[in-house]
Amino acid sequence: MAADGDGDIRVLLVLDLLLSLAFSTVLVWGLSFFELAAFTPRTVLLTAVFLAVLTYLLVLR
């Protein structure tokens, strides 16, 4: 079984989205703890999308 090295881009994108969602949940919760941001699903989702796009542009491209 030979590995091609790069992997399937779909798997990388799903992992990127899942890890970005987990990290943004913790990040927004921490900011809401100090009353710097509201802990809402919209805030978490927007932060996750921002992190996923940033990760894609910096790492996966």
N, CA, C and O atoms as a GROMACS GRO file, in nm:
protein
  244
    1MET      N    1   0.083  -0.117   0.000
    1MET     CA    2   0.000   0.000   0.000
    1MET      C    3   0.089   0.125   0.000
    1MET      O    4   0.156   0.153   0.099
    2ALA      N    5   0.090   0.196  -0.106
    2ALA     CA    6   0.174   0.315  -0.119
    2ALA      C    7   0.092   0.439  -0.089
    2ALA      O    8  -0.021   0.453  -0.137
    3ALA      N    9   0.147   0.528  -0.010
    3ALA     CA   10   0.080   0.654   0.021
    3ALA      C   11   0.124   0.758  -0.081
    3ALA      O   12   0.242   0.766  -0.117
    4ASP      N   13   0.028   0.839  -0.128
    4ASP     CA   14   0.061   0.939  -0.228
    4ASP      C   15   0.115   1.068  -0.166
    4ASP      O   16   0.162   1.155  -0.240
    5GLY      N   17   0.110   1.082  -0.036
    5GLY     CA   18   0.174   1.195   0.030
    5GLY      C   19   0.083   1.310   0.066
    5GLY      O   20   0.088   1.359   0.179
    6ASP      N   21   0.000   1.356  -0.026
    6ASP     CA   22  -0.081   1.475  -0.001
    6ASP      C   23  -0.211   1.444   0.072
    6ASP      O   24  -0.254   1.524   0.155
    7GLY      N   25  -0.272   1.334   0.045
    7GLY     CA   26  -0.400   1.301   0.107
    7GLY      C   27  -0.516   1.359   0.028
    7GLY      O   28  -0.496   1.434  -0.067
    8ASP      N   29  -0.634   1.323   0.069
    8ASP     CA   30  -0.756   1.369   0.002
    8ASP      C   31  -0.792   1.508   0.053
    8ASP      O   32  -0.803   1.528   0.174
    9ILE      N   33  -0.809   1.602  -0.037
    9ILE     CA   34  -0.838   1.740   0.001
    9ILE      C   35  -0.970   1.750   0.077
    9ILE      O   36  -0.986   1.838   0.162
   10ARG      N   37  -1.067   1.663   0.047
   10ARG     CA   38  -1.195   1.668   0.116
   10ARG      C   39  -1.180   1.635   0.264
   10ARG      O   40  -1.244   1.697   0.349
   11VAL      N   41  -1.094   1.540   0.294
   11VAL     CA   42  -1.069   1.504   0.434
   11VAL      C   43  -1.001   1.620   0.505
   11VAL      O   44  -1.034   1.652   0.619
   12LEU      N   45  -0.906   1.683   0.439
   12LEU     CA   46  -0.837   1.797   0.499
   12LEU      C   47  -0.933   1.913   0.525
   12LEU      O   48  -0.924   1.979   0.628
   13LEU      N   49  -1.024   1.937   0.432
   13LEU     CA   50  -1.119   2.047   0.450
   13LEU      C   51  -1.217   2.019   0.564
   13LEU      O   52  -1.250   2.109   0.641
   14VAL      N   53  -1.264   1.895   0.575
   14VAL     CA   54  -1.355   1.859   0.684
   14VAL      C   55  -1.284   1.870   0.818
   14VAL      O   56  -1.340   1.923   0.914
   15LEU      N   57  -1.161   1.821   0.825
   15LEU     CA   58  -1.084   1.835   0.949
   15LEU      C   59  -1.060   1.982   0.984
   15LEU      O   60  -1.068   2.021   1.100
   16ASP      N   61  -1.030   2.061   0.882
   16ASP     CA   62  -1.010   2.204   0.903
   16ASP      C   63  -1.136   2.268   0.961
   16ASP      O   64  -1.127   2.345   1.056
   17LEU      N   65  -1.252   2.236   0.904
   17LEU     CA   66  -1.376   2.294   0.954
   17LEU      C   67  -1.409   2.247   1.095
   17LEU      O   68  -1.451   2.328   1.179
   18LEU      N   69  -1.390   2.120   1.123
   18LEU     CA   70  -1.421   2.067   1.257
   18LEU      C   71  -1.329   2.125   1.363
   18LEU      O   72  -1.374   2.165   1.470
   19LEU      N   73  -1.200   2.131   1.334
   19LEU     CA   74  -1.106   2.187   1.431
   19LEU      C   75  -1.126   2.337   1.448
   19LEU      O   76  -1.111   2.388   1.558
   20SER      N   77  -1.158   2.407   1.340
   20SER     CA   78  -1.187   2.550   1.351
   20SER      C   79  -1.312   2.574   1.434
   20SER      O   80  -1.317   2.669   1.512
   21LEU      N   81  -1.412   2.488   1.418
   21LEU     CA   82  -1.534   2.502   1.498
   21LEU      C   83  -1.507   2.478   1.646
   21LEU      O   84  -1.556   2.551   1.731
   22ALA      N   85  -1.429   2.376   1.675
   22ALA     CA   86  -1.396   2.346   1.815
   22ALA      C   87  -1.315   2.460   1.876
   22ALA      O   88  -1.343   2.504   1.988
   23PHE      N   89  -1.215   2.507   1.804
   23PHE     CA   90  -1.131   2.615   1.857
   23PHE      C   91  -1.210   2.744   1.872
   23PHE      O   92  -1.194   2.816   1.971
   24SER      N   93  -1.296   2.775   1.775
   24SER     CA   94  -1.373   2.899   1.785
   24SER      C   95  -1.475   2.893   1.898
   24SER      O   96  -1.504   2.995   1.960
   25THR      N   97  -1.528   2.774   1.927
   25THR     CA   98  -1.620   2.760   2.041
   25THR      C   99  -1.549   2.795   2.171
   25THR      O  100  -1.602   2.869   2.254
   26VAL      N  101  -1.429   2.742   2.189
   26VAL     CA  102  -1.351   2.772   2.309
   26VAL      C  103  -1.311   2.919   2.312
   26VAL      O  104  -1.318   2.983   2.417
   27LEU      N  105  -1.270   2.971   2.199
   27LEU     CA  106  -1.226   3.111   2.192
   27LEU      C  107  -1.340   3.207   2.225
   27LEU      O  108  -1.323   3.298   2.306
   28VAL      N  109  -1.456   3.187   2.163
   28VAL     CA  110  -1.570   3.276   2.187
   28VAL      C  111  -1.622   3.260   2.330
   28VAL      O  112  -1.664   3.357   2.392
   29TRP      N  113  -1.620   3.136   2.383
   29TRP     CA  114  -1.661   3.116   2.521
   29TRP      C  115  -1.568   3.194   2.616
   29TRP      O  116  -1.614   3.258   2.710
   30GLY      N  117  -1.438   3.187   2.590
   30GLY     CA  118  -1.342   3.262   2.672
   30GLY      C  119  -1.363   3.412   2.663
   30GLY      O  120  -1.355   3.482   2.764
   31LEU      N  121  -1.389   3.460   2.542
   31LEU     CA  122  -1.416   3.604   2.527
   31LEU      C  123  -1.546   3.644   2.596
   31LEU      O  124  -1.555   3.754   2.651
   32SER      N  125  -1.645   3.557   2.593
   32SER     CA  126  -1.771   3.590   2.660
   32SER      C  127  -1.756   3.584   2.812
   32SER      O  128  -1.826   3.654   2.885
   33PHE      N  129  -1.665   3.500   2.859
   33PHE     CA  130  -1.638   3.493   3.003
   33PHE      C  131  -1.588   3.627   3.055
   33PHE      O  132  -1.622   3.668   3.166
   34PHE      N  133  -1.507   3.696   2.973
   34PHE     CA  134  -1.457   3.829   3.009
   34PHE      C  135  -1.543   3.940   2.953
   34PHE      O  136  -1.504   4.057   2.955
   35GLU      N  137  -1.661   3.904   2.902
   35GLU     CA  138  -1.759   3.998   2.848
   35GLU      C  139  -1.702   4.082   2.734
   35GLU      O  140  -1.730   4.202   2.725
   36LEU      N  141  -1.622   4.019   2.648
   36LEU     CA  142  -1.567   4.088   2.531
   36LEU      C  143  -1.642   4.052   2.404
   36LEU      O  144  -1.629   4.122   2.303
   37ALA      N  145  -1.720   3.943   2.406
   37ALA     CA  146  -1.799   3.900   2.291
   37ALA      C  147  -1.918   3.820   2.342
   37ALA      O  148  -1.916   3.764   2.451
   38ALA      N  149  -2.022   3.817   2.261
   38ALA     CA  150  -2.141   3.740   2.296
   38ALA      C  151  -2.123   3.595   2.251
   38ALA      O  152  -2.080   3.569   2.139
   39PHE      N  153  -2.157   3.502   2.339
   39PHE     CA  154  -2.148   3.360   2.306
   39PHE      C  155  -2.279   3.317   2.241
   39PHE      O  156  -2.371   3.270   2.308
   40THR      N  157  -2.286   3.334   2.109
   40THR     CA  158  -2.404   3.295   2.032
   40THR      C  159  -2.360   3.200   1.920
   40THR      O  160  -2.243   3.201   1.881
   41PRO      N  161  -2.452   3.120   1.870
   41PRO     CA  162  -2.414   3.032   1.758
   41PRO      C  163  -2.363   3.109   1.637
   41PRO      O  164  -2.274   3.061   1.566
   42ARG      N  165  -2.418   3.226   1.612
   42ARG     CA  166  -2.372   3.307   1.499
   42ARG      C  167  -2.228   3.352   1.517
   42ARG      O  168  -2.149   3.347   1.423
   43THR      N  169  -2.192   3.397   1.636
   43THR     CA  170  -2.056   3.440   1.663
   43THR      C  171  -1.958   3.324   1.649
   43THR      O  172  -1.850   3.339   1.591
   44VAL      N  173  -1.995   3.209   1.703
   44VAL     CA  174  -1.910   3.091   1.693
   44VAL      C  175  -1.893   3.050   1.547
   44VAL      O  176  -1.782   3.019   1.503
   45LEU      N  177  -2.002   3.049   1.472
   45LEU     CA  178  -1.997   3.009   1.331
   45LEU      C  179  -1.913   3.105   1.248
   45LEU      O  180  -1.832   3.062   1.166
   46LEU      N  181  -1.931   3.234   1.268
   46LEU     CA  182  -1.852   3.332   1.193
   46LEU      C  183  -1.703   3.321   1.226
   46LEU      O  184  -1.618   3.332   1.138
   47THR      N  185  -1.672   3.300   1.352
   47THR     CA  186  -1.533   3.282   1.392
   47THR      C  187  -1.475   3.155   1.332
   47THR      O  188  -1.360   3.154   1.288
   48ALA      N  189  -1.553   3.048   1.329
   48ALA     CA  190  -1.507   2.921   1.272
   48ALA      C  191  -1.482   2.935   1.122
   48ALA      O  192  -1.381   2.884   1.072
   49VAL      N  193  -1.570   3.002   1.052
   49VAL     CA  194  -1.551   3.022   0.908
   49VAL      C  195  -1.427   3.106   0.883
   49VAL      O  196  -1.348   3.076   0.793
   50PHE      N  197  -1.409   3.211   0.960
   50PHE     CA  198  -1.290   3.295   0.946
   50PHE      C  199  -1.162   3.213   0.970
   50PHE      O  200  -1.067   3.224   0.893
   51LEU      N  201  -1.160   3.132   1.074
   51LEU     CA  202  -1.042   3.051   1.103
   51LEU      C  203  -1.018   2.946   0.995
   51LEU      O  204  -0.903   2.919   0.959
   52ALA      N  205  -1.125   2.886   0.944
   52ALA     CA  206  -1.111   2.783   0.840
   52ALA      C  207  -1.056   2.844   0.712
   52ALA      O  208  -0.968   2.785   0.648
   53VAL      N  209  -1.106   2.960   0.674
   53VAL     CA  210  -1.055   3.026   0.553
   53VAL      C  211  -0.910   3.070   0.572
   53VAL      O  212  -0.828   3.054   0.482
   54LEU      N  213  -0.880   3.123   0.688
   54LEU     CA  214  -0.743   3.164   0.717
   54LEU      C  215  -0.647   3.045   0.713
   54LEU      O  216  -0.538   3.054   0.658
   55THR      N  217  -0.689   2.934   0.772
   55THR     CA  218  -0.607   2.813   0.770
   55THR      C  219  -0.588   2.762   0.628
   55THR      O  220  -0.479   2.721   0.590
   56TYR      N  221  -0.695   2.764   0.550
   56TYR     CA  222  -0.685   2.718   0.411
   56TYR      C  223  -0.586   2.803   0.333
   56TYR      O  224  -0.502   2.751   0.260
   57LEU      N  225  -0.596   2.934   0.348
   57LEU     CA  226  -0.509   3.024   0.273
   57LEU      C  227  -0.362   3.012   0.316
   57LEU      O  228  -0.272   3.020   0.233
   58LEU      N  229  -0.339   2.992   0.446
   58LEU     CA  230  -0.202   2.989   0.496
   58LEU      C  231  -0.136   2.852   0.488
   58LEU      O  232  -0.014   2.843   0.471
   59VAL      N  233  -0.214   2.745   0.500
   59VAL     CA  234  -0.155   2.612   0.512
   59VAL      C  235  -0.183   2.522   0.392
   59VAL      O  236  -0.090   2.461   0.338
   60LEU      N  237  -0.307   2.514   0.351
   60LEU     CA  238  -0.344   2.414   0.252
   60LEU      C  239  -0.317   2.455   0.109
   60LEU      O  240  -0.313   2.369   0.020
   61ARG      N  241  -0.298   2.581   0.083
   61ARG     CA  242  -0.272   2.625  -0.055
   61ARG      C  243  -0.131   2.606  -0.094
   61ARG      O  244  -0.094   2.639  -0.207
   0.00000   0.00000   0.00000
